[in-house]
């Protein structure tokens, strides 16, 4: 990804040398909708990134331009109210980073570009929050740790966007390590790097081209249903705090005590937790085929029990499952659109891409975008500019 373009664009727009920061999107191999249930997730940062050029401007205003949308927005560093659109993420990070650091920031000029697909389930919003937070922290010597920036990004999603997301997306963007996935405990925030060393395979995302928003009501409904399940199960297990503390067997034993839809949600989450821990052991042993089978199970759980898939994602998953050279496939992300994630033999990637696009076009009269990725390092400062 060319960094020179955004640097030159910034200098032309604002007449100064900027700091350049990159922050990656993420994939999550297994462990979907488990983060806000205090479970485990297994994400990795990818080589699709948000690029940010930024410099202090000597005012109390943030002037931000998104090259992708050819839009410019301005807001005060004292702004406390949400707006709409991509600039809302910058507003939220500006507010919460000052709250967390107990320090005020000056105004900055910002140019944003990147190749993380918007609405593709690869967390472009988390990458934006992570990159902007990392830039402000460095520019103004705020002294925050990367974990602090994770929570700032999450608070931005909660309070400025209205999406009650967990911490996985921001954590992966800020803590990614090339060639490794991150087994993150979303309760304790302890993490372990799990090797993902399969040089003959690539991670391939196929975009259903169905757009979704994590701020959509259904995402928050799922979270509420899980919380309802915990409240009901507390009658039998008083010490539990979340579905993290419950086994799938326990959920099954109390099926009659739960509303049918709540049982389905709790059943999926607890089984997914167990699949993830099993999957990490397979990856440590290099057992990709066994790991891939767990991915298929996850998709079925998301389709039948959590009910966040859609006909387009189901079609893509079914096509991939029957394609030679695919070790595993499932829908990825919040649901109701976005991408499937596939582990594909490198020598089969080209034919896989053609086959998936042809089949999808025949079925839905649209050609899906395909993204071929690898696991990369997390957010970083690529070059220093002016500091406060």
C-alpha positions, 0 to 999 in steps of 0.5 A: 500500500503506497504511503507516499500518495497520502503524504503528498495529498496532505502536503498539497491540502495543508502545506505541512509534513504529516505523521503517517500512521497505519492501522489494519483491519482484522479477520477472526478465524473463529469465536464470533459474538463471544467477545461481549459475552466475556469469552475468547476470540481468535482474531488476526490483523491483516494487510488491509489497512487504514492510512492516516496522515496527521499534523497539529494545526495550532487551532482547537479544530479537527479538520478531517478529509476522507479521500475515499469519499472526497469529504471534509469535516470540521469539529471542535476538540471540545465537541462532546456530541455525536454526529453521523458518518465516518467523522463520528469515529474521530469525534468519539476518539477525540473526546474519549482520549482526552477523558482517559488521559486527563489532558486536552489536545490541540486541533489537528489536520487529518487525511484518511485513506485505506483499503479496508473494505467498508461494510465487509466485516473486516472492522474498518471502523475499529482500524480508524479508531485505533489509528487515530487514537495512536496518532493523537497519543503520540502527537500530544504525548498523552502517555496512554498504553495500547490497551487504553486505546482499545477501550477508547475505540470501544467507548467510541462505538458505544457512545458515539455510534450506538454499537455495543461492540466488544473489544476484539476488533480494536485489540486485533488492530492494535496488537496484531503480530505477523504470522500469528492469531491472538487468543484473547480472553475478553474478560481478563484481557490476557492474550496468547499468540497462536501460530498460523503458519500454513505457507501453502494456504491463504486467507480469502474473503468473499464479499456478499456485497450486502452492506450491514451496520453494527449499529443495527438493532439486531446486533444489540438484540442478540446481546440483550438475549444473551444477558437475559439467558445469564439472568435466568441461569443465575437462579441455578448457578448464582456465581456466574457473571456471563455466558463465559462461565457456563458450559454448553452442557449446562445450557442444555440441562436448563433448556426448559427453563429458558425461552426457546430463542434465548436457549438458541442464543446461549447454546451457540455462544457456549459451543463457540467458546468450546470450539475456539479453545479446541481450535487453538490446540489444533493450530498449535499442532498444525492440524488445519483440516481439523480446525477447518471443520470447526469453522464449518460448525461455527457457520451452522451455529451462526445460521441456525442458532444465532440467526445472524446469517443471510441467504447470500452468506449461506450460499457462499459458505456452501459453495466454498465447502464443496470446493476442492482446496478449501480447508474451512469456511464460514461467515465472518463479522457481526452478520446480516451481510459482509464476507465469508472467510475461507482458508484456501490452498494458494495454488487454488486461489485463482480458480476458487475466486473465479468459481465463487464469482461465477456462481454468485453472479449466476445466483444473485446477478452480482459479482462479489469482491474477493480479498486475498490477505495475510496475517500482519502486524498491528497499528504503527507509526510509519513516519513522524511528523510535527509534534505538539 
